[in-house]
Amino acid sequence: MSLVKKFATVASGTLMSRALGFTREMFMAAALGTGPIADAFNAAFQLPNTFRRLFAEGAFNAAFVPLFSKEIEANGVEGAKRFSEEVFGVLFSVLLVLTIAMELAMPLIVRYLVAPGFADIPGKFDMTVRLATVMFPYLICMSLGAMMAGMLNSLRRYFAAAVAPVFLNIILIAVLAYAWYKGKDAYYVGYGLAWGVLAAGLVQLAIVWIAVRHAGISIGFRWPHMTPNVKRLLWLALPAAITGGITQINQLIGTAIASGQNSAVSSLAYADRIYQLPLGVVGVAVAIVLLPELSRALKSGNMVEAANLQNRSVEFTLFMTLPAAVALLVMSEPIVRLLYERGAFAANNSTPTVAAILAIFGLGLPAFVLIKAFTPGYFAREDTRTPMIFAAISVVANVAIALTLFPSMGAPGIAVASAVAGWLNAIMLLAVLVRRGHWGRDVPLLKRIPRLVLAAALMGAALYFGEHWFTVQLSSAAHLTTKAVTLVGLSAAGAVIYFVIAFAIGGADFGMIRRNIKRGNAKGSPAPVDTE
């Protein structure tokens, strides 16, 4: 299976999840707006979500996948099964102890870590604590699920792991729809969403567990034991967890700072949901597929293949995300107006703030996606320490800038800090890869990048004038259908302009696309396992 097809397999599941995520956020915006319950839910959900990224997705996609792949190569399926059971026993035990400790300390954690700004608002603070207490066990489900997903990705079975997150949005949409149908109040909606998150975690774990069994590996429980392989995993996982969860760390910091201002937490969350679409569809897909592919190429000593994988991934990443970034920058307000401006959200007059945050996130989008393309170059070589150092530097920059800008700019200042920190992290990752000789100089890629930037800029200019031309059709007073048709039409026209210019000036060519689609096993990569 070609690299592009693998990206597409993962991206399709992620696209379903993100599309349903939009629907979920639209219902939430109408039901809760940017009011106190929305702030409480979004702040509470940040806690298990951050730990999920720190101890699950980041750590296991960075540390577990290369070691699991090595076990398959060295000891076959039985060796990989034994290694997985050893890891499962330790992981489950650690998660159980962590969850119990966090549940007992939840009031202190919310007061001093998650939302210190809520401490002086008793109702808001108590609601956040209760919702976080309900949702935190979600961490166990998602961490074990991330391990199963890492196994599936190593076996080149990408679909189940990619489609499982869809069920979080399906369940939460069902909760919101039921609450709307029954006319429930905001407090009911908040509690319903919290229990829905926990239920979704159980469903997602069941999906990947069944997929792993279907792939021929049945995992049994072993009492936790620190075997050499587990010690190696933990040694690699700690810095990898921090690195892989850098976006979530910055979001947690942003949430803590934003809790000092009413509606800021939920405004950041609504904008984040929109920019997560291109980030998830492209960035996450590239990171998930690239790591096991790059690990195999390096293990087999195929340096040419490894360099080609990295360069083509960056090429694909920029080709897809530059126009998305420009569109978010230029058309943020019509996008927010169409998706969210109704019900409680419209009553709170939240559109200008959320649109400003979204536009700034658009400026940082290429950096966030490039980070996901650069970090596998370190993780596949079992170097998790260097990206962790860069992640720490970017966190310090994020905190300093956010604290400086928040008093004057409010929530958009936090978005500026996040974007600057993202670019700083991406530049450091690339610079060291180049200095170490792990990033080959690719002349076609270097020629295409400025041409893709030019094509995206011209598309942005066209969208800017188009938005002003259709001001009435995109205004708050326009009918929902009119706004939707106009925005979709502008987006489609922008996409056509971008692709036509990109191909016309050499930013992309059909030969490049054909080579990626047909690439398959031509350069010595192992034969793929049948995917689901």
C-alpha positions in Angstrom: 0.0 0.0 0.0 1.4 3.4 -1.0 2.2 6.2 1.5 -0.6 8.4 0.2 -3.1 5.5 0.4 -2.0 4.9 4.0 -2.4 8.6 4.8 -5.9 8.5 3.2 -6.9 5.4 5.2 -6.1 7.1 8.5 -7.4 10.5 7.3 -10.7 9.1 6.3 -11.4 7.9 9.9 -10.1 11.2 11.3 -12.2 13.1 8.8 -15.4 11.3 10.0 -14.5 12.1 13.6 -13.8 15.7 12.9 -16.9 16.2 10.8 -19.0 14.7 13.6 -17.0 16.9 16.0 -18.3 19.9 14.2 -21.9 18.7 14.6 -21.2 18.1 18.3 -19.8 21.6 18.8 -22.7 23.2 16.9 -25.2 21.5 19.3 -23.0 22.5 22.3 -22.8 26.1 21.1 -26.5 26.3 20.7 -27.2 24.6 24.1 -24.5 26.1 26.2 -22.9 29.0 24.3 -19.9 30.3 26.0 -21.6 30.3 29.4 -20.4 28.9 32.8 -21.4 25.3 32.1 -19.6 25.3 28.8 -16.5 26.7 30.5 -16.8 24.1 33.2 -17.2 21.2 30.8 -14.3 22.3 28.5 -12.0 22.9 31.5 -12.9 19.5 33.0 -12.4 17.7 29.8 -8.9 19.2 29.3 -7.6 17.1 32.3 -8.2 13.5 31.0 -7.5 14.7 27.5 -4.1 16.1 28.4 -3.1 13.0 30.3 -4.4 10.9 27.4 -2.0 12.7 25.1 0.9 12.6 27.6 0.7 9.0 28.7 -1.0 7.4 25.8 -1.0 8.7 22.3 2.4 10.5 22.4 4.2 7.9 24.5 3.0 4.8 22.7 3.1 6.1 19.1 6.6 7.3 19.8 8.1 4.6 22.0 5.8 1.5 21.8 5.5 1.3 18.0 9.3 1.0 17.2 9.8 -1.6 20.0 6.7 -3.6 19.0 7.9 -3.5 15.4 11.3 -4.7 16.4 9.8 -7.6 18.4 7.8 -8.7 15.4 10.9 -8.7 13.2 13.0 -10.5 15.8 10.6 -12.9 17.5 7.5 -13.0 15.4 3.9 -12.7 16.6 4.5 -14.7 19.8 7.3 -12.4 20.9 5.2 -9.3 20.1 2.3 -10.8 22.1 4.5 -11.5 25.1 5.9 -7.9 25.0 2.4 -6.5 24.7 1.2 -8.4 27.7 4.1 -7.2 29.8 3.4 -3.6 28.8 -0.4 -4.1 29.4 0.1 -5.3 32.9 2.4 -2.4 33.9 0.3 0.2 32.1 -3.0 -0.9 33.6 -1.6 -0.9 37.1 -0.1 2.5 36.8 -3.3 4.0 35.3 -5.4 2.5 38.0 -3.3 4.0 40.8 -3.1 7.4 38.9 -6.8 7.5 38.4 -7.6 6.8 42.1 -5.1 9.4 43.2 -6.4 12.0 40.8 -10.1 11.4 41.8 -9.3 11.9 45.5 -7.3 15.1 44.7 -9.7 16.5 42.1 -10.7 19.7 44.0 -7.1 20.7 44.5 -6.1 19.9 40.9 -8.9 22.0 39.5 -8.2 24.9 41.9 -4.4 25.0 41.3 -3.8 23.4 37.9 -6.8 23.2 35.6 -8.9 26.3 36.3 -7.5 28.5 39.1 -9.6 31.4 37.8 -12.8 29.4 38.8 -11.8 29.2 42.4 -13.6 32.4 43.3 -16.8 31.3 41.5 -18.3 28.6 43.8 -20.9 27.2 41.4 -18.5 27.1 38.4 -15.7 25.6 40.5 -17.9 22.9 42.0 -19.4 22.0 38.6 -15.9 21.7 37.1 -14.8 19.3 39.9 -17.8 17.1 39.5 -17.5 16.9 35.8 -13.8 16.2 35.9 -14.4 13.4 38.5 -16.9 11.7 36.2 -14.7 12.0 33.1 -11.2 11.2 34.5 -11.6 7.3 34.2 -11.8 7.9 30.4 -8.0 8.1 30.7 -7.7 4.4 31.5 -9.8 3.4 28.4 -8.0 5.8 26.1 -4.5 4.9 27.3 -5.1 1.1 26.8 -6.8 1.9 23.5 -3.8 3.9 22.4 -1.6 0.8 23.1 -3.9 -1.3 21.0 -3.9 1.3 18.2 -0.1 1.3 18.2 -0.2 -2.5 17.7 -2.6 -2.1 14.8 -0.5 0.6 13.2 2.6 -1.5 13.5 0.7 -4.3 11.8 -0.4 -1.8 9.1 -4.1 -2.1 10.1 -4.9 1.5 10.3 -8.7 1.8 9.9 -10.0 0.5 13.2 -7.7 2.8 15.2 -8.6 5.7 13.0 -12.4 5.2 13.2 -12.7 4.4 16.9 -12.7 8.1 18.0 -15.8 8.7 15.8 -17.8 7.1 18.6 -17.0 9.8 21.1 -18.7 12.3 18.9 -21.6 10.0 18.0 -22.4 9.4 21.7 -22.1 13.1 22.7 -24.3 14.1 19.7 -26.9 11.6 21.0 -26.7 13.1 24.5 -27.2 16.7 23.1 -30.0 15.6 20.8 -31.8 13.9 23.6 -31.4 16.9 25.9 -32.7 19.2 23.2 -35.7 16.9 22.5 -36.6 16.7 26.2 -35.9 20.4 26.8 -33.3 19.8 29.5 -31.4 22.6 31.2 -27.7 23.4 31.0 -26.8 21.5 34.1 -28.3 18.3 32.7 -26.5 18.8 29.5 -23.2 19.2 31.3 -23.6 16.0 33.3 -24.9 14.1 30.3 -21.8 15.1 28.3 -19.5 14.0 31.1 -21.1 10.5 31.4 -21.1 10.3 27.6 -17.3 10.9 27.5 -16.8 7.9 29.9 -19.2 5.7 27.8 -17.3 6.6 24.6 -14.0 5.6 26.2 -15.4 2.1 26.9 -16.7 1.8 23.3 -13.5 2.9 21.7 -11.4 0.5 23.8 -13.7 -2.4 22.8 -13.3 -1.5 19.1 -9.5 -1.6 19.0 -9.4 -4.6 21.4 -11.6 -6.6 19.0 -9.5 -5.4 16.0 -6.3 -6.6 17.7 -7.8 -10.0 18.4 -8.9 -10.1 14.7 -5.3 -9.4 13.7 -4.2 -12.6 15.5 -2.9 -11.2 18.8 -4.9 -12.0 22.0 -3.6 -10.1 25.0 -4.0 -11.7 28.4 -3.3 -9.9 31.8 0.1 -10.4 33.4 1.0 -9.1 36.8 3.2 -6.0 36.4 6.8 -6.9 36.1 9.7 -4.6 35.1 11.2 -6.7 32.3 14.1 -5.2 30.2 11.7 -4.4 27.4 9.3 -2.6 29.7 12.2 -0.6 31.2 13.3 0.4 27.7 9.8 1.4 26.8 9.4 3.5 30.0 12.8 5.1 29.3 11.7 6.1 25.9 8.1 6.9 26.8 8.5 9.6 29.4 10.2 12.2 27.1 8.1 11.0 24.1 4.9 11.5 26.2 5.8 15.1 26.9 6.8 15.7 23.2 3.8 14.0 21.7 1.4 15.9 24.1 3.0 19.3 23.6 -0.2 20.7 21.9 -2.3 19.4 24.8 0.2 20.8 27.4 0.0 24.2 25.8 -3.8 24.0 25.7 -3.9 23.0 29.4 -1.8 26.0 30.2 -4.0 28.2 28.0 -7.1 26.9 29.8 -5.6 27.6 33.2 -4.7 31.2 32.2 -8.1 31.7 30.3 -10.0 30.6 33.4 -9.4 34.1 34.8 -11.9 35.6 32.2 -15.5 34.6 31.7 -16.2 32.7 28.4 -12.5 32.6 27.5 -12.2 28.8 28.1 -15.1 27.9 25.9 -14.1 30.4 23.2 -10.7 28.7 22.9 -12.4 25.3 22.8 -14.8 26.2 20.0 -12.0 27.7 17.8 -9.8 24.7 18.6 -12.5 22.3 17.2 -12.4 24.0 13.8 -8.7 24.1 13.4 -8.4 20.5 14.5 -10.0 19.4 11.3 -7.0 20.1 9.0 -4.6 19.3 11.8 -6.2 15.9 12.4 -6.9 14.9 8.8 -3.4 15.7 7.6 -1.1 16.0 10.6 -2.3 13.1 12.7 -2.5 10.9 9.6 1.1 11.7 8.6 2.4 11.1 12.1 0.6 7.8 12.6 1.6 6.3 9.2 5.1 7.8 9.0 6.5 6.5 12.3 6.2 2.7 11.7 7.1 3.2 8.0 10.2 5.2 8.9 11.1 2.7 11.7 11.1 -0.2 9.3 13.2 1.7 6.7 15.8 2.5 9.3 15.8 -1.0 10.8 16.5 -2.4 7.4 19.3 0.1 6.8 17.5 1.7 3.8 18.6 5.3 4.3 17.4 6.4 0.8 13.9 5.1 1.6 13.9 6.8 5.0 14.9 10.2 3.5 12.3 9.8 0.8 9.6 9.1 3.4 10.4 12.2 5.3 10.6 14.5 2.3 7.4 13.2 0.7 5.5 13.5 4.1 6.5 17.2 4.4 5.6 17.8 0.8 2.2 16.2 1.3 1.7 18.1 4.6 2.4 21.6 3.1 0.5 20.9 -0.1 -2.7 20.2 2.0 -2.3 22.5 5.0 -1.2 25.8 3.5 -4.5 26.5 1.8 -6.4 25.4 4.9 -4.3 27.8 7.0 -5.0 30.7 4.7 -8.7 30.0 4.5 -8.9 30.0 8.4 -7.0 33.3 8.5 -9.1 35.0 5.8 -12.6 33.6 6.4 -12.6 32.9 10.2 -15.7 35.1 10.9 -18.0 33.6 8.2 -16.9 30.1 9.3 -17.7 30.7 13.0 -20.9 32.5 12.1 -22.1 29.5 10.0 -21.1 26.8 12.5 -22.0 28.3 15.8 -24.0 31.5 15.7 -27.3 30.4 17.0 -29.0 29.8 20.4 -27.0 30.6 23.5 -23.8 31.3 21.4 -25.5 34.1 19.5 -27.0 35.5 22.7 -23.5 35.8 24.2 -22.2 37.7 21.0 -19.3 35.3 21.0 -18.5 35.3 17.2 -15.9 38.1 17.1 -13.8 36.5 19.8 -13.9 33.0 18.5 -13.2 34.2 15.0 -10.1 36.1 16.1 -8.8 33.0 17.9 -9.5 30.9 14.9 -7.6 33.2 12.5 -4.5 33.2 14.8 -4.7 29.4 15.0 -4.7 29.4 11.2 -1.3 31.1 11.3 0.1 28.4 13.5 -1.5 25.4 11.7 1.4 24.7 9.3 3.8 24.6 12.3 1.6 22.2 14.3 1.4 19.8 11.3 5.1 20.0 10.5 5.9 19.1 14.1 4.0 15.9 13.5 6.0 15.3 10.3 9.4 16.1 12.0 9.2 14.2 15.3 9.0 10.7 13.7 12.6 11.4 12.4 13.7 11.4 16.1 11.3 8.7 17.5 12.1 6.2 14.8 15.8 6.4 15.8 14.7 6.0 19.5 15.7 9.5 20.3 12.9 10.9 22.4 15.0 13.2 24.6 15.8 15.9 22.0 12.2 16.5 21.0 11.3 16.7 24.7 13.9 19.4 25.2 12.4 21.4 22.3 8.9 20.8 23.6 9.9 22.2 27.0 11.4 25.3 25.4 8.2 25.9 23.5 6.1 25.5 26.6 8.2 28.1 28.4 7.8 30.4 25.4 4.0 29.7 25.4 3.6 30.5 29.1 5.6 33.7 28.9 3.8 35.1 25.8 0.4 34.0 27.1 0.9 35.7 30.5 2.1 38.8 28.7 -0.7 39.1 26.2 -3.7 37.8 28.1 -4.3 41.0 30.2 -4.6 43.2 27.1 -5.8 40.8 24.4 -7.8 38.2 26.4 -8.3 34.7 24.8 -6.8 35.7 21.4 -3.5 36.5 23.3 -3.4 32.8 24.3 -3.8 31.8 20.7 -0.9 34.0 19.7 1.3 32.3 22.3 0.3 28.9 21.0 1.1 29.8 17.4 4.5 31.3 18.2 5.4 28.3 20.4 4.4 25.9 17.6 6.7 27.7 15.0 9.5 27.8 17.5 9.2 24.0 18.1 9.0 23.2 14.4 12.1 25.2 13.5 14.2 23.7 16.2 13.1 20.1 15.2 14.0 20.7 11.6 17.3 22.5 12.3 18.7 19.6 14.4 17.6 17.0 11.9 19.5 18.9 9.2 22.5 19.4 11.4 22.7 15.7 12.3 22.4 14.7 8.6 19.1 13.0 9.2 17.3 15.2 6.8 18.6 15.0 3.2 18.5 18.0 1.0 15.7 17.4 -1.5 15.9 19.9 -4.4 12.3 19.3 -5.7 10.9 19.9 -2.3 12.9 23.1 -1.8 11.7 24.4 -5.2 8.0 23.5 -4.5 7.7 25.1 -1.1 7.8 28.8 -2.2 5.5 28.0 -5.1 3.0 26.4 -2.8 3.2 29.5 -0.5 2.6 31.8 -3.5 -0.4 29.7 -4.6 -1.9 29.8 -1.1 -1.3 33.6 -0.9 -3.1 34.2 -4.2 -6.0 32.0 -3.1 -6.2 34.0 0.1 -6.4 37.3 -1.9 -9.2 35.8 -4.0 -11.1 34.6 -0.9 -10.7 38.0 0.8 -12.3 39.9 -2.1 -14.9 37.2 -2.5 -15.9 37.5 1.2 -16.3 41.2 0.8 -18.3 40.8 -2.4 -20.8 38.5 -0.6 -20.9 40.4 2.6 -24.7 40.4 2.7 -25.0 36.6 2.0 -22.5 35.9 4.8 -23.9 38.3 7.4 -25.6 37.3 10.6 -29.0 38.4 9.2 -28.7 36.0 6.2 -30.6 32.7 6.2 -28.6 29.6 7.3 -28.9 28.0 3.9 -27.7 31.2 2.1 -24.7 31.4 4.4 -23.9 27.7 3.9 -24.2 27.8 0.1 -22.1 31.0 -0.2 -19.3 29.7 2.1 -19.1 26.3 0.5 -19.1 28.0 -2.9 -16.3 30.4 -1.9 -14.3 27.5 -0.4 -14.7 25.4 -3.5 -13.6 28.3 -5.7 -10.6 28.9 -3.5 -9.6 25.3 -3.7 -9.8 25.3 -7.5 -7.8 28.5 -7.6 -5.1 27.1 -5.3 -4.8 23.8 -7.1 -4.7 25.3 -10.6 -2.0 27.8 -9.6 0.0 25.2 -7.7 0.1 22.9 -10.7 0.6 25.8 -13.2 3.7 27.2 -11.4 5.3 23.9 -10.4 4.3 23.7 -6.8 2.8 20.3 -7.5 2.7 18.0 -10.6 0.9 14.9 -11.6 4.1 12.9 -11.8 4.7 13.6 -8.1 1.2 12.3 -7.2 1.5 9.3 -9.5 4.8 8.3 -7.9 3.4 8.5 -4.4 0.3 6.6 -5.3 2.2 3.8 -7.1 5.1 3.8 -4.6 4.0 0.7 -2.8 6.9 -1.8 -2.2 9.1 -0.5 -5.0 11.9 0.8 -2.7 12.3 -2.1 -0.5 9.7 -1.6 2.1 8.2 -4.8 3.6 5.1 -6.3 2.1 2.1 -4.8 3.9 -0.2 -6.8 6.1 -3.8 -6.8 4.9 -5.5 -3.7 6.3 -9.1 -3.5 7.6 
